[in-house]
Amino acid sequence: MSTRNGNALTVPTHGNGGARGLLKERAYEEIKRRLLSNHYPPGSFLAERQLAEQLGMSKTPVKAALERLEHEGFITVSPQQGIVVRELALREIADQYEIRIALESFTVRAVAGKLTADQVARVRGNLKAQKEIRGKSEVSRAVALDAEFHILFAACLGNQEILRVTLQLREKMQRVITTVFQLNPGRIDSSYDEHLAIAEAVIQGNGDEAARLAELHLTVGKRLLLSPRHGG
């Protein structure tokens, strides 16, 4: 146990379990961040030893992080190929969009007309930030704001399971959404227009219209995500 005078900070120690847990979490968060930012593009090969050296830690927390990322579908691990960064298949993209359409249509319908003043301010703040990058092709910023917009309504709903699934789906789709914004810069602007319409319907309490617009918005996104795979 260690203490610090003044703030009376007490850090209980039970072996090195706490430190190991923190290292595993840090390894997981950093590797996932690099995956989501395409630092490790789909098809890349990863090595435990190299990752451990880059992160400045032993292979044990890195191995645990990779096992977690494999379970979440970001990488595949096999004796033949080793560790490979996965690329989502067409069927997976389509399936995940169907789940998003069902969840997000339900979510915006459920929260329509029920947002607090603070929640409305957060939605409008996000939209303002989106508007400010129109025409600038700031892809990484656009992807982050897009994710925040969609997650905001799930957070407002207060259903922790829906929020958890929404976050997981968004993380899995982030790399391909980034690719769409890169290949179709105009989508950043049109996406803002669609987000604005969805938000206004939610704020005004028109749940059916909000759900319809959310489904339309996600259907357009799905079509753009799938079309590059066909050379379009």
URZIDA-V657958 format. One record per pair of residues at least 4 apart in sequence whose C-alpha atoms are under 7 Angstrom apart, sorted by the first residue. I is the first residue (numbers start at 1). J is the second residue. D is the distance in whole Angstrom. If there is no record, write none. Layout:
BEGIN
i:I j:J d:D
i:I j:J d:D
END
This chain:
BEGIN
i:1 j:10 d:7
i:1 j:11 d:6
i:1 j:12 d:5
i:1 j:13 d:6
i:2 j:10 d:6
i:2 j:11 d:6
i:3 j:8 d:6
i:3 j:9 d:5
i:3 j:10 d:5
i:3 j:11 d:7
i:4 j:8 d:5
i:4 j:9 d:5
i:16 j:20 d:6
i:17 j:21 d:6
i:18 j:22 d:6
i:19 j:23 d:6
i:20 j:24 d:6
i:21 j:25 d:6
i:22 j:26 d:6
i:23 j:27 d:6
i:23 j:61 d:6
i:24 j:28 d:6
i:24 j:61 d:4
i:24 j:62 d:7
i:24 j:64 d:6
i:24 j:65 d:6
i:25 j:29 d:6
i:26 j:30 d:6
i:27 j:31 d:6
i:27 j:61 d:6
i:27 j:62 d:6
i:27 j:65 d:6
i:28 j:32 d:6
i:28 j:65 d:4
i:29 j:33 d:6
i:30 j:34 d:6
i:31 j:35 d:6
i:32 j:36 d:6
i:33 j:37 d:6
i:34 j:38 d:6
i:34 j:39 d:5
i:34 j:40 d:6
i:35 j:39 d:6
i:35 j:40 d:5
i:35 j:41 d:7
i:36 j:174 d:6
i:36 j:175 d:6
i:37 j:175 d:7
i:38 j:175 d:7
i:40 j:44 d:6
i:41 j:85 d:7
i:42 j:85 d:5
i:42 j:86 d:5
i:42 j:87 d:5
i:43 j:84 d:6
i:43 j:85 d:5
i:43 j:86 d:6
i:43 j:87 d:7
i:44 j:84 d:6
i:44 j:85 d:5
i:45 j:83 d:6
i:45 j:84 d:5
i:45 j:85 d:7
i:46 j:83 d:5
i:46 j:84 d:6
i:47 j:51 d:6
i:47 j:83 d:7
i:48 j:52 d:6
i:48 j:59 d:6
i:48 j:62 d:6
i:48 j:63 d:7
i:49 j:53 d:6
i:49 j:59 d:6
i:50 j:54 d:6
i:51 j:55 d:6
i:52 j:56 d:6
i:52 j:57 d:5
i:52 j:58 d:6
i:52 j:59 d:5
i:52 j:62 d:6
i:53 j:57 d:6
i:59 j:63 d:6
i:60 j:64 d:6
i:61 j:65 d:6
i:62 j:66 d:6
i:63 j:67 d:6
i:64 j:68 d:6
i:65 j:69 d:6
i:66 j:70 d:6
i:67 j:71 d:6
i:68 j:72 d:6
i:69 j:73 d:6
i:69 j:74 d:5
i:69 j:75 d:6
i:70 j:74 d:6
i:70 j:75 d:5
i:70 j:76 d:6
i:74 j:85 d:6
i:74 j:86 d:6
i:75 j:83 d:7
i:75 j:84 d:6
i:75 j:85 d:4
i:75 j:86 d:5
i:76 j:83 d:6
i:76 j:84 d:5
i:76 j:85 d:7
i:76 j:86 d:6
i:77 j:82 d:5
i:77 j:83 d:5
i:77 j:84 d:6
i:78 j:82 d:5
i:78 j:83 d:7
i:88 j:92 d:6
i:88 j:93 d:6
i:89 j:93 d:6
i:90 j:94 d:6
i:90 j:226 d:7
i:91 j:95 d:6
i:92 j:96 d:6
i:93 j:97 d:6
i:94 j:98 d:6
i:94 j:222 d:7
i:95 j:99 d:6
i:96 j:100 d:6
i:96 j:169 d:7
i:97 j:101 d:6
i:97 j:222 d:6
i:98 j:102 d:6
i:99 j:103 d:6
i:100 j:104 d:6
i:101 j:105 d:6
i:101 j:215 d:5
i:101 j:218 d:6
i:102 j:106 d:6
i:103 j:107 d:6
i:104 j:108 d:6
i:104 j:214 d:7
i:105 j:109 d:6
i:105 j:211 d:4
i:105 j:214 d:6
i:105 j:215 d:6
i:106 j:110 d:6
i:106 j:211 d:7
i:107 j:111 d:6
i:107 j:153 d:7
i:107 j:154 d:6
i:107 j:157 d:7
i:108 j:112 d:6
i:108 j:153 d:6
i:108 j:202 d:6
i:108 j:207 d:6
i:108 j:210 d:6
i:108 j:211 d:6
i:109 j:207 d:4
i:109 j:208 d:6
i:109 j:210 d:6
i:109 j:211 d:6
i:110 j:207 d:7
i:111 j:115 d:6
i:111 j:157 d:6
i:111 j:202 d:7
i:112 j:202 d:4
i:112 j:203 d:6
i:112 j:205 d:4
i:112 j:206 d:6
i:112 j:207 d:5
i:113 j:202 d:6
i:113 j:203 d:5
i:113 j:204 d:6
i:113 j:205 d:4
i:115 j:119 d:6
i:115 j:120 d:6
i:115 j:203 d:7
i:116 j:120 d:6
i:117 j:121 d:6
i:118 j:122 d:6
i:119 j:123 d:6
i:120 j:124 d:6
i:121 j:125 d:6
i:122 j:126 d:6
i:123 j:127 d:6
i:124 j:128 d:6
i:125 j:129 d:6
i:126 j:130 d:6
i:126 j:145 d:7
i:126 j:149 d:7
i:127 j:131 d:6
i:127 j:196 d:7
i:128 j:132 d:6
i:129 j:133 d:7
i:130 j:134 d:7
i:130 j:142 d:7
i:130 j:145 d:7
i:130 j:192 d:6
i:131 j:192 d:7
i:133 j:138 d:7
i:134 j:188 d:7
i:134 j:189 d:5
i:135 j:189 d:7
i:137 j:185 d:6
i:138 j:142 d:6
i:139 j:143 d:6
i:139 j:178 d:7
i:139 j:181 d:6
i:139 j:182 d:7
i:140 j:144 d:6
i:141 j:145 d:6
i:142 j:146 d:6
i:142 j:188 d:7
i:143 j:147 d:6
i:143 j:178 d:6
i:144 j:148 d:6
i:145 j:149 d:6
i:146 j:150 d:7
i:147 j:151 d:6
i:147 j:170 d:7
i:148 j:152 d:6
i:151 j:155 d:6
i:151 j:166 d:7
i:151 j:167 d:7
i:152 j:156 d:6
i:153 j:157 d:6
i:154 j:158 d:7
i:154 j:162 d:7
i:154 j:163 d:5
i:155 j:163 d:6
i:159 j:163 d:6
i:160 j:164 d:6
i:161 j:165 d:6
i:162 j:166 d:6
i:163 j:167 d:6
i:164 j:168 d:6
i:165 j:169 d:6
i:166 j:170 d:6
i:167 j:171 d:6
i:168 j:172 d:6
i:169 j:173 d:6
i:170 j:174 d:6
i:173 j:177 d:6
i:174 j:178 d:6
i:175 j:179 d:6
i:176 j:180 d:6
i:176 j:225 d:7
i:177 j:181 d:6
i:177 j:225 d:7
i:178 j:182 d:6
i:179 j:183 d:6
i:180 j:184 d:6
i:180 j:224 d:7
i:180 j:225 d:6
i:181 j:185 d:5
i:181 j:187 d:6
i:181 j:188 d:6
i:186 j:190 d:6
i:187 j:191 d:6
i:188 j:192 d:6
i:189 j:193 d:7
i:190 j:194 d:6
i:191 j:195 d:6
i:192 j:196 d:6
i:193 j:197 d:6
i:194 j:198 d:6
i:194 j:217 d:6
i:195 j:199 d:6
i:196 j:200 d:6
i:197 j:201 d:6
i:198 j:202 d:6
i:198 j:210 d:5
i:198 j:213 d:6
i:198 j:214 d:6
i:199 j:203 d:6
i:200 j:204 d:6
i:201 j:205 d:6
i:201 j:206 d:5
i:201 j:207 d:7
i:201 j:209 d:6
i:201 j:210 d:5
i:202 j:206 d:6
i:202 j:207 d:6
i:202 j:210 d:6
i:206 j:210 d:6
i:207 j:211 d:6
i:208 j:212 d:6
i:209 j:213 d:6
i:210 j:214 d:6
i:211 j:215 d:6
i:212 j:216 d:6
i:213 j:217 d:6
i:214 j:218 d:6
i:215 j:219 d:6
i:216 j:220 d:6
i:217 j:221 d:6
i:218 j:222 d:6
i:219 j:223 d:6
i:220 j:224 d:6
i:221 j:225 d:6
i:222 j:226 d:6
i:223 j:227 d:6
i:227 j:231 d:7
i:227 j:232 d:5
i:228 j:232 d:5
END
